Structure formats: C-alpha cells, structure tokens
Amino acid sequence: MATTLSESVPRFMRQAIRFLLPVDCAACGSPLTDDPIPFFCAVCWAAISPLPQSRCTRCDRPFASPVATAYSPDHVCQACMEHPPSYTRAWTLFPYLPPLQEAICLFKYRGKVALASALAHLMIDRLPPLDPVDLIMPVPLHAQRLREREFNQSLLLADRIARHLTLPISFSNLIRVAPTQAQTTLSRKGRLKNLRRAFSLRHPESIAGRRILLIDDVFTTGTTVNECAKALRKAGASDVFALTLARTVDANIVPDRILAQQARQTLGLLGG
C-alpha cells in the first residue's frame, strides 16, 4: 500500500501523541497506539475485504453465486439488460460494511478529512484494469451542500487517484445545478426522480470526444453516477467510466466470515 500521511510519522511519535491524547478505534473501541490509519486500529483496517469476483460486467453489481459468471464471464445483470446505464462501465471495490462504513461516515459526515489518503489508497490498491481515459472528474456537490460540508469527499479521493494515474482532473466543469434531497433518505423511485437533470456542464465543448473517469465514494442504486454520465454523454463525451470506493450490498452476497465478524463485534459491545 502507498504511504499515508500517518505512516510518514515515525512510530514512536505516533505512540507518544496517542499516549498524551488517547484515541480509540472507531470500529472496535480498542485504544490506538502506533496504528498508522487515523481513527482505526491495524486489525480492523486489515479486515476490510473486497467485493466477490463474480459481478455484472456493466454496473459491477455482485452476483449471489459465482456460477453466474463461471461459463459466461461477460454476463450482465438483469437491470442492465432491461435499462442499460448511460456509463460505459462502472467498478465498485468494497462492500459498504463496517469497518469501512464507519470510516466513510467519519470522513463524509463528521469532517475527518485525515482519512482521505487512507481511503484513496484502498481504491488505488484495488484499481481494476482501466481502459485508457483522458480526464478524471469527481461527482460534484451542489454549492449549498458544499458550503455546509466545506469539502467534497469525492474530490479528495479523485485528487489522489489522479496523481497516482498521472491524469488531469476537472472539478469545476461538471456541476450539480439542483439542491437535491439526500439520496440516503429516498426510495429507488425517489432517487431517480430526485436527480433527474440535476447535473450540467459549464464548458461542454471541452469534453467532446473525451473519455471520462468519474469518482465517487458510495454506489447505492447507481442513480448519481448514471445521471452524471447522462450529462457528460449529452455534452459529447465518447465514454464515461465510474469508480466508487464502496457499494451497498444485499446480505445474501456478504461473505459469511464478514457476517460472523460483525456478530462477534456486536456481542462484544453488548458484553456477550
């Protein structure tokens, strides 16, 4: 893994700082000592597991069984067959489960931007074989939401990925023109309606014929990246790819060892 900011601080200094200013792991509650990742112990961070290999070759949705792609490696899920997305290809890297879920929430909703490097390096370490792209774009926030949060989490991730891939990044061309309701509060139908025509480009001519890689933090239904892709394709982009850190998943595709680990952590918190 590439070196994070915390890893660049000598081990004895991290130990001294955490002795004077104790910090507990956000996942298991154990005191941090020389653990290099902010807010998480090394054991919990190492427990972050990638999604299963058997996935849709268009939206990257995991299949319940590896049999789905055993004899058809290019298998596409039913949703993509019935309603092909506007993006060319999407990749999601990890399930949106603890402890990654806690890390993303701390980063996104509690302003713990010190996690940006560690989360970006998770993505960099699991980068899929990308087709050639010309430009990286983060999924934008509306100006009102950006003022409230004071940073765009997708831009912080995209910046580090762009540096790793030595690609240019554009963070002001694609904009969110409507102050939409938070997607997490809506049904699937509501998400589709909420984001319709919510994105636009300030300079559409600048992306004509270009291949764009969108970066976002969490893929839920895919509505957000799909609506961004619609706007980019309408402006003349030749291909739009999407890369997200985590994805909400159904319980039936979560590996048993992860479910068992969550159960043990819950029992520990309850004193069981």
N, C-alpha and C positions, 0 to 999 in steps of 0.2 A: 504494500500500500504506500502511496506517496505520503511524504511527511506532512503532518498537520501542524498548525501553529503551536498547539500544546506539546507536540512531540519535539518541537525545536527548543523547548525549555528544558534544561538539564533535569534529570530525575530527582536529584537531591533538592533542587529548588522547588519542584512541584510538591515534594514531601513536606518541605518547610512551610510553604504557603498554606497547604491544607492542614498542617498542624495548627497554625495560627488562625486560619479561617476554615473551620471544618465544613466539608460539603459531603452530603450523602448521595449515593447513586439514585437517580430519578426512577430507575426501574425496580431495583431490589431493596433499596434503602440502606445498603451497607456503606460504611464510611469510605470515602475515596482517599487513596494515599498517593501513589505515583502513577495512577491510571492516566494515560495520555489524552483520552477523549473527554472534553468538558461535560460534566454532569452525569457521566456513565462510567461504571467500572469496566475493566477489560473483559471480564467474564460475560457480562450482559451484552456488551457490544459485539463480542465474538458469536453470540447466539443469533444474530441477525442472519437469516437464511434466505437465499434467492427463491424465486418462484420455480415451480416444477418446469421441466423442459418441454412437456407436451402442451403447446399453445397455438392459438389461431395465428396464421401467417399474415394476417392483415391488421387486426387490432391487438394481438398478443394476449387475448383472453385465455387463461389457463383452462385446460380440459380436465374433467373429473378423472379420466383414466388415460394412461399413456397409450392405450390401444388406439385412441383417436388418430394418432399420427404414426403409428407403427408401420402401417402399409401405405400411408398417404402423407408423406412429410409436408406437403404443401396444403394440408387440409385447412379450410376456412370455416369459422363458426357460422351457425345459422343466422345470427343477427347481421353479420357482414354480407352473407349471401342475399338476404332479403333487402337490406338497406346498406349498400356499400358506402363506407365513410368517405369524406372528402380528402382525407390524408392518404398518402401513398402507402405508408407503413407506420405502425406505432410499436414502440417497445416499452415495456414496464419491467422493472428489475427486481423488486422485492414485494412481498405481501405487506399490506398496511396493518401490521400486527405489532404488539409490544415485543421488544423494547423500541423498535423503530417508530412505532406510532407515538410513543411518549416524546421521542426526540423531535419528530416533525412538529408536534403540538407546541413544545417548548420553543422551537425555532420560529414557528409561524405566528403563534398567538401570544407568546409571552416575551417576544423580542430577544431570545437568546441567540443572537447572531454569531456568537462564538462557535456554534455548531455548524455553520455554513461550510467550512472547509472539510470537516469530518463527513458530512452528508454528501458533499460533492465527490469526495474521494471514494465513497461507497459506489457512486454511479460510475466513476472513472474506472474503478477496478472491475466492473461488470459490463463495460461497454460492449454492445453487440457489434458484429461486423457491419459497420455503417456503409451505405452507398455513398459515393462522393457527394458532398454538399458544399454550397458556396457561402452560406451565411447561417449564423445561429441567432435565434430570436427567443426571448423568454415570453411566456404567456403574460400579458400585461394586467395590471390592476387599474381600476378606474381612479381618476385623480382624487376623488373623495376618500376612497379606501386607502390610497397611498398616503394621504395626509394623516389619516388616523393611525396607520401602522408604521409609517415613516420609512419603510423599506419594502421592496418587492422580493419575496423569498425566491421566486423563480429566477429573477435576475442575478441574485447572489450565486445560485447554483450554475446558471448559464455562463457567468463570467469565468468561473474556474474551469468549466468544461471547455470553453472556447480557448482559454490559454493552453490547456492540455493538448487540444487538437490543432492549435495554431490557426484558428479560423476567426474571421471578423465577426463581431457581434453587433446587432442592431437592437437597441432597446427603446427607441422613441418613435419609430415608424409605425409599428402595429400598436394601436391604442384601443382601449375599451371605452366606447362612446356612451354607454348607458350605465348608471349606478345600480347594477342589478342586485337582487337579493342574494344572500349567501346560498350557494348551491347545496350545502350540507343540510339545509332546512327543508328542502323540496323533494317531492316525488320525482320519478323519472320523467313523467309527462311535464311536470312543472319545470324541471331543469331545461328541457328542450324549449319550452315557451319563454323561459326567463332569459336565455342567452341568444334568442333569435335576433340577428342583425345587431348584436352588441359590440362587434369588433369592426374596425375600419383601418385604413392606412392613410397616413399623411402624405406620403410620396409613393403612390402605387407604381409609377413608372420605374422606380429604382429596383424593383424586384422582378420585373418582366423577364421570363426565361430562366430565372434562378432557382436553385434547389435549396430549400429552407429546412433547417432542423429546429423544431420547436422544443423548448424545455419547460417542464412544469414539475411540481412536487408530487401531487397525488392524482391518479387516474381513478375516477369513480365510475361514471357511465360513459366517459369519453366525450361528453357534450362540449366541454370547454375547448379541448384541442380540435374537435371537429369543426366548431364554429370559427375558430381561428383559421383553420385550414381553408374553409369556405371563402373567407375574406381574402386570403392570400392567393388562392387559385383564381378568384374573380379578378384580382389585380394582375394576373398573368404569370404567377409562379409556375414553373414547369412541374415540380414535385414538392410535396410537403411531407416531411417525416416528423414524428413526435417521439420524444424520450422523456419518461417520467420516472421518478425515484421509486414510488410505491403505488400499489393498487389495492383497492378494497376487493376482497375475495369471499366466495361462499365457503362456509365451514366444511363442505364435503371435499374441497381440494386442499385444505390446510393439512400438512403432514402431521401424522399422529404424534410425533415427538414434540412438535411445537405446542399442540393442544395439551399434551401431558405436562410440559414445562409450565404453561400458563396455569394449569390446575394446581401444580405444586406451589407456584408463587402466590396464588390466591389463598391456599390453605395456610401458607406461612404468614400472610398478612392477617389472617383470621385467628392465628395462634393454634392452628390444627396440626 
